[in-house]
């Protein structure tokens, strides 16, 4: 689907959507708990729907009422046979659930798009090889078979923190203690801290000390009622409008949150007031909107960018392609990206979204200032399905085209 955007900015109060990252963790913990949990304040994006469907497939009982999910957890992984879990395009769903599936001695298949399955899974492949477990990857699915054994797991910290969090969900359910040693550099550490915080809410004891995580075995997830906090990853797109002059108040986020993406406010200020060097190692999801904001302002240098090529799209190449249409040079180097904003102007062609939700919103931000057409907006359903309804209600002029 394509839209035309007439230059116009949102006004008034906009509430940030619930945190997708927080919701994945709470839902999975509830799905493993022995009893009923209530998870409130959920936004049913495509990724969250994938996690809910997978939890039902492994035996959790789920009742949805408005934005609340009542979940009676599943304690039956050893009984599973010939289960197929549909992860769709959700990297969190796939990477969080693989170690849980490896608790079972039965074969379990996790399905997804070819793009999802092609993303790195080497951490789990190496663990399976070391422990003699089944791990087969094809174009659109991964088949695994356990049972996972307690161990000292060494994980590179610069691939994805999702592998570390995935292990943290499964290891408490083993009979003996385990450790996760994180090999430096340790990137996206705030996401691991978020996992620790959620696990503790569900009664799981975790000792997290810099690059070492100690997890006792033979633990039990306890049911918990939780309200999902606002999502700083998506709130960043709203703050971009505010920081570029729109009369917008962003509500629904916690300034004391453990979410690392709350650094967006600091980064937007730096981009407005100079040509900074900003490190996105711990906040890779902010990169598209930071690139766009830098293009419209003073330019910038970004470091810690290599993992952006392994997201829903190659976010460096895709943003480079689209920002060129705005007259902006994007120079990609070794783990760094330079944005040269000197020739920024209204785009001279249709802007494409590359089936990436964050690229949708990052380019929509620019088009609200310059005007233009944006193609492939349906990708926004992955994390912020009502984004365009929200900004349209707040005063942005949109025309939907088929």
C-alpha positions as CSV (number, residue, x, y, z in Angstrom):
1,X,0.0,0.0,0.0
2,X,1.2,3.5,-0.8
3,X,0.3,6.9,0.8
4,X,0.9,10.5,-0.1
5,X,1.8,12.8,2.7
6,X,1.3,16.6,2.5
7,X,3.7,18.6,4.6
8,X,2.1,18.6,8.0
9,X,3.1,17.8,11.6
10,X,1.2,16.1,14.4
11,X,-0.1,18.2,17.3
12,X,-1.3,17.4,20.8
13,X,-0.7,14.5,23.2
14,X,0.2,11.1,21.7
15,X,0.5,8.1,23.9
16,X,3.4,5.8,23.0
17,X,2.4,2.2,22.3
18,X,3.2,-0.6,24.7
19,X,6.7,-2.1,24.5
20,X,7.0,-5.0,22.1
21,X,10.2,-6.1,23.7
22,X,8.7,-6.1,27.2
23,X,5.5,-7.8,26.0
24,X,7.4,-10.7,24.3
25,X,9.3,-11.4,27.6
26,X,6.2,-11.1,29.8
27,X,4.1,-13.3,27.5
28,X,6.7,-16.1,27.3
29,X,7.3,-16.0,31.1
30,X,3.5,-16.3,31.6
31,X,3.4,-19.1,29.1
32,X,5.9,-21.0,31.2
33,X,4.3,-20.3,34.6
34,X,2.4,-22.8,36.6
35,X,-0.9,-20.9,36.9
36,X,-2.8,-18.0,35.4
37,X,-1.2,-14.6,34.6
38,X,-2.8,-11.5,33.4
39,X,-0.7,-9.4,30.9
40,X,-2.4,-6.0,30.4
41,X,-1.7,-3.1,28.0
42,X,-0.7,-5.3,25.0
43,X,-0.5,-3.9,21.4
44,X,-1.3,-6.8,19.1
45,X,1.3,-6.2,16.4
46,X,2.2,-9.0,14.0
47,X,5.2,-10.0,16.1
48,X,3.2,-10.2,19.4
49,X,0.5,-12.3,17.6
50,X,3.3,-14.7,16.5
51,X,4.4,-15.2,20.1
52,X,0.9,-15.7,21.3
53,X,0.2,-18.3,18.6
54,X,3.4,-20.2,19.4
55,X,2.6,-20.2,23.1
56,X,-0.8,-21.7,22.4
57,X,0.8,-24.3,20.2
58,X,3.0,-25.5,23.1
59,X,0.0,-25.8,25.3
60,X,-0.6,-22.4,27.0
61,X,-4.3,-21.4,27.4
62,X,-4.8,-17.8,26.3
63,X,-7.9,-15.7,26.6
64,X,-7.8,-12.2,24.9
65,X,-10.0,-9.4,26.2
66,X,-9.4,-6.0,24.6
67,X,-5.7,-5.3,25.3
68,X,-5.3,-7.9,28.0
69,X,-4.2,-11.6,27.7
70,X,-5.0,-14.1,30.5
71,X,-2.5,-16.9,30.1
72,X,-2.5,-20.2,31.9
73,X,1.0,-21.5,31.5
74,X,2.1,-24.8,29.8
75,X,4.2,-27.3,31.8
76,X,4.1,-30.0,29.2
77,X,7.1,-29.5,26.8
78,X,8.1,-33.2,27.2
79,X,4.7,-34.3,26.0
80,X,4.9,-32.3,22.8
81,X,5.0,-34.2,19.5
82,X,5.1,-33.0,16.0
83,X,4.5,-29.4,17.0
84,X,4.9,-26.6,14.5
85,X,5.4,-23.1,15.7
86,X,4.7,-20.2,13.3
87,X,7.1,-17.3,14.1
88,X,6.2,-15.4,10.9
89,X,8.7,-12.5,10.7
90,X,9.4,-12.2,14.4
91,X,13.1,-12.6,15.4
92,X,12.3,-12.3,19.1
93,X,9.7,-15.1,18.9
94,X,12.1,-17.4,17.0
95,X,15.2,-16.7,19.1
96,X,13.4,-16.7,22.5
97,X,11.6,-20.0,21.8
98,X,14.3,-22.1,20.3
99,X,16.0,-22.9,23.7
100,X,12.6,-23.5,25.3
101,X,11.9,-26.0,22.5
102,X,15.2,-27.6,23.1
103,X,14.0,-28.6,26.6
104,X,11.8,-31.2,24.9
105,X,13.2,-34.6,23.7
106,X,10.6,-34.5,20.9
107,X,11.1,-32.8,17.6
108,X,9.7,-29.3,17.2
109,X,9.6,-27.2,14.1
110,X,9.7,-23.4,14.1
111,X,8.5,-21.9,10.8
112,X,9.1,-18.4,9.5
113,X,9.7,-16.3,6.4
114,X,12.9,-17.1,4.5
115,X,14.3,-13.7,5.6
116,X,13.7,-14.5,9.2
117,X,15.2,-18.0,9.0
118,X,18.3,-16.6,7.1
119,X,19.1,-14.3,10.0
120,X,22.0,-15.5,12.4
121,X,21.2,-18.5,14.6
122,X,24.8,-19.7,15.0
123,X,24.8,-19.5,18.8
124,X,22.1,-22.2,19.0
125,X,23.6,-24.2,16.2
126,X,26.9,-24.4,18.1
127,X,25.2,-25.3,21.4
128,X,23.3,-28.1,19.6
129,X,26.4,-29.4,18.0
130,X,28.3,-29.4,21.3
131,X,25.6,-31.2,23.2
132,X,24.5,-33.6,20.4
133,X,21.1,-32.0,19.9
134,X,19.1,-31.8,16.7
135,X,19.3,-28.5,14.9
136,X,18.3,-28.5,11.2
137,X,17.7,-25.3,9.3
138,X,16.0,-25.1,5.9
139,X,14.7,-22.1,3.8
140,X,11.6,-21.4,5.9
141,X,11.9,-23.5,9.1
142,X,14.2,-24.7,11.9
143,X,13.7,-28.2,13.4
144,X,15.1,-28.8,16.9
145,X,15.1,-31.7,19.3
146,X,16.6,-31.8,22.8
147,X,17.1,-32.2,25.6
148,X,19.2,-29.2,26.5
149,X,21.7,-29.9,29.4
150,X,23.1,-27.5,32.0
151,X,26.4,-26.0,31.0
152,X,28.6,-23.0,31.0
153,X,27.4,-21.3,27.7
154,X,29.8,-18.9,26.0
155,X,28.0,-16.4,23.8
156,X,29.4,-13.7,21.7
157,X,28.0,-10.4,22.9
158,X,28.1,-8.7,19.5
159,X,25.6,-10.9,17.5
160,X,22.3,-10.4,19.2
161,X,21.2,-10.1,22.8
162,X,18.2,-12.2,21.9
163,X,20.3,-15.4,22.1
164,X,21.3,-14.5,25.7
165,X,17.7,-13.8,26.6
166,X,16.5,-17.0,24.9
167,X,18.8,-19.1,27.0
168,X,17.8,-17.2,30.1
169,X,14.2,-18.3,29.6
170,X,15.1,-22.0,29.3
171,X,18.0,-22.5,31.8
172,X,16.0,-22.0,35.0
173,X,14.0,-25.1,34.1
174,X,17.0,-27.4,33.9
175,X,17.8,-29.6,36.9
176,X,21.2,-28.1,37.6
177,X,22.7,-24.6,37.6
178,X,24.1,-23.0,34.4
179,X,26.1,-19.9,33.5
180,X,26.2,-17.7,30.5
181,X,29.6,-16.1,29.8
182,X,29.2,-13.1,27.4
183,X,32.3,-12.6,25.3
184,X,33.1,-8.9,24.7
185,X,32.1,-6.6,23.2
186,X,28.7,-6.9,24.9
187,X,26.1,-5.0,22.7
188,X,22.4,-4.3,23.5
189,X,23.0,-4.9,27.2
190,X,19.8,-3.0,28.3
191,X,17.7,-5.7,26.5
192,X,19.4,-8.4,28.7
193,X,18.6,-6.3,31.8
194,X,15.0,-6.1,30.7
195,X,14.9,-9.9,30.5
196,X,16.4,-10.1,34.0
197,X,13.7,-7.6,35.3
198,X,10.8,-9.6,33.8
199,X,12.1,-13.0,34.9
200,X,12.4,-11.7,38.5
201,X,8.7,-10.6,38.3
202,X,7.8,-14.2,37.5
203,X,9.9,-15.6,40.4
204,X,13.0,-16.6,38.5
205,X,16.3,-15.9,40.3
206,X,19.1,-14.6,38.0
207,X,22.5,-13.2,39.0
208,X,23.6,-10.8,36.3
209,X,27.0,-9.3,36.8
210,X,28.5,-7.4,33.8
211,X,29.4,-10.3,31.4
212,X,28.5,-13.2,33.6
213,X,24.9,-14.5,34.2
214,X,24.4,-17.2,36.8
215,X,21.1,-19.1,36.7
216,X,20.1,-21.7,39.3
217,X,18.4,-24.8,38.0
218,X,15.2,-26.5,39.1
219,X,13.3,-23.2,39.3
220,X,9.6,-22.6,38.6
221,X,7.9,-19.7,36.9
222,X,5.2,-18.2,39.1
223,X,2.2,-16.5,37.6
224,X,2.2,-12.7,37.7
225,X,-0.1,-9.9,36.7
226,X,1.8,-7.3,34.7
227,X,1.1,-4.1,32.8
228,X,3.3,-3.6,29.7
229,X,5.2,-0.3,29.9
230,X,5.4,2.1,27.0
231,X,7.8,1.4,24.2
232,X,10.8,3.7,23.9
233,X,11.7,2.1,20.5
234,X,8.5,3.3,19.0
235,X,8.2,6.4,21.2
236,X,11.4,7.6,19.5
237,X,9.5,8.2,16.3
238,X,7.1,10.4,18.2
239,X,9.8,12.3,20.0
240,X,11.5,12.9,16.6
241,X,8.4,15.0,15.6
242,X,8.6,16.8,19.0
243,X,12.3,17.5,18.8
244,X,12.0,18.8,15.2
245,X,9.4,21.5,16.2
246,X,6.0,19.8,16.3
247,X,3.7,20.8,19.1
248,X,3.6,17.2,20.5
249,X,3.5,15.8,24.0
250,X,4.6,12.2,24.2
251,X,3.0,10.3,27.1
252,X,3.0,6.7,28.3
253,X,6.8,6.1,28.7
254,X,8.8,5.7,31.9
255,X,11.9,7.9,32.2
256,X,13.3,5.4,34.7
257,X,12.7,2.4,32.4
258,X,15.5,-0.1,31.8
259,X,14.9,0.2,28.1
260,X,18.0,1.4,26.4
261,X,16.2,3.3,23.7
262,X,15.2,6.0,26.1
263,X,18.6,7.5,25.0
264,X,16.7,8.8,21.9
265,X,16.0,12.1,23.7
266,X,19.7,12.7,24.4
267,X,20.6,11.7,20.9
268,X,18.0,14.0,19.2
269,X,19.3,16.9,21.3
270,X,22.8,16.2,20.1
271,X,21.7,16.0,16.5
272,X,19.9,19.3,16.7
273,X,22.8,21.2,18.2
274,X,25.8,19.9,16.2
275,X,27.3,17.2,14.2
276,X,27.9,14.5,16.8
277,X,29.3,11.0,16.8
278,X,26.7,8.7,18.3
279,X,27.1,5.1,19.3
280,X,24.1,2.8,18.4
281,X,25.7,-0.4,19.7
282,X,23.1,-0.6,22.5
283,X,20.2,0.9,20.6
284,X,20.3,-0.5,17.0
285,X,16.5,-0.1,16.6
286,X,16.9,3.7,16.9
287,X,19.2,3.9,13.9
288,X,16.7,4.5,11.1
289,X,15.0,7.4,12.8
290,X,18.3,8.8,13.9
291,X,19.6,8.6,10.3
292,X,16.5,10.5,9.2
293,X,16.7,13.1,11.9
294,X,20.4,13.7,11.1
295,X,19.6,14.0,7.4
296,X,17.1,16.8,8.1
297,X,19.4,18.6,10.6
298,X,23.2,18.8,10.7
299,X,24.3,15.3,9.7
300,X,26.2,13.0,12.0
301,X,28.6,10.0,12.4
302,X,27.2,6.8,13.8
303,X,29.3,4.0,15.2
304,X,28.4,0.4,16.2
305,X,26.4,0.0,13.0
306,X,27.4,-3.4,11.6
307,X,24.5,-5.3,13.1
308,X,22.0,-3.0,11.2
309,X,22.7,-5.2,8.2
310,X,21.1,-8.2,10.0
311,X,17.8,-6.8,10.9
312,X,14.4,-7.1,9.0
313,X,16.3,-5.5,6.1
314,X,19.9,-4.3,5.6
315,X,19.1,-1.1,7.2
316,X,22.3,0.6,6.2
317,X,21.8,-0.1,2.5
318,X,18.1,0.5,2.5
319,X,18.3,3.9,4.3
320,X,21.2,4.8,2.1
321,X,19.0,4.2,-1.0
322,X,16.1,6.1,0.3
323,X,17.9,9.1,1.9
324,X,19.7,9.6,-1.5
325,X,16.3,10.5,-2.8
326,X,16.3,13.4,-0.3
327,X,19.7,14.5,-1.5
328,X,21.5,13.1,1.5
329,X,24.7,11.2,1.3
330,X,25.1,8.1,3.4
331,X,28.6,6.8,3.6
332,X,29.0,3.3,5.1
333,X,32.3,2.3,6.6
334,X,33.7,-0.3,8.9
335,X,31.1,-0.4,11.7
336,X,30.2,3.2,11.1
337,X,27.9,5.3,9.0
338,X,28.3,9.0,8.1
339,X,25.2,11.1,7.2
340,X,26.0,14.2,5.1
341,X,22.9,16.5,5.2
342,X,24.2,19.5,3.2
343,X,21.9,18.9,0.2
344,X,18.8,17.7,1.9
345,X,15.6,18.5,0.0
346,X,12.1,17.1,-0.8
347,X,12.5,13.6,-2.4
348,X,12.6,13.3,-6.2
349,X,11.0,9.8,-6.3
350,X,8.7,7.5,-4.4
351,X,10.2,6.4,-1.1
352,X,10.2,2.6,-0.5
353,X,9.9,0.8,2.8
354,X,11.8,-2.4,2.1
355,X,9.3,-4.4,4.2
356,X,10.9,-3.0,7.3
357,X,8.6,-1.3,9.9
358,X,11.3,1.0,11.3
359,X,12.2,2.2,7.8
360,X,8.5,3.0,7.2
361,X,8.3,5.2,10.2
362,X,11.7,6.9,9.7
363,X,10.8,7.9,6.2
364,X,7.3,9.0,7.1
365,X,8.8,11.4,9.6
366,X,10.8,13.0,6.8
367,X,7.8,13.1,4.4
368,X,5.7,14.9,7.0
369,X,8.2,17.8,6.6
370,X,8.8,17.6,2.8
371,X,5.8,15.9,1.4
372,X,6.0,12.9,-0.9
373,X,4.8,9.3,-1.5
374,X,5.7,6.3,0.7
375,X,5.3,2.8,-0.7
376,X,4.9,-0.4,1.3
377,X,3.5,1.1,4.5
378,X,1.9,-2.2,5.5
379,X,5.2,-3.3,7.0
380,X,4.5,-1.1,10.0
381,X,2.1,-3.8,11.3
382,X,5.1,-5.6,12.6
383,X,5.5,-3.4,15.6
384,X,3.2,-0.3,15.5
385,X,0.1,-1.3,13.5
386,X,-1.9,1.9,14.1
387,X,1.0,4.3,13.5
388,X,-0.6,6.1,10.6
389,X,-4.0,6.3,12.2
390,X,-2.3,7.9,15.2
391,X,-0.4,10.6,13.3
392,X,-3.4,11.2,11.0
393,X,-5.6,11.8,14.0
394,X,-3.0,14.2,15.4
395,X,-3.1,16.3,12.2
396,X,-0.9,14.8,9.5
397,X,-2.4,14.9,6.1
398,X,-2.4,11.5,4.4
399,X,-4.0,10.2,1.3
400,X,-4.1,6.4,1.0
401,X,-3.5,4.9,-2.5
402,X,-4.0,1.3,-3.6
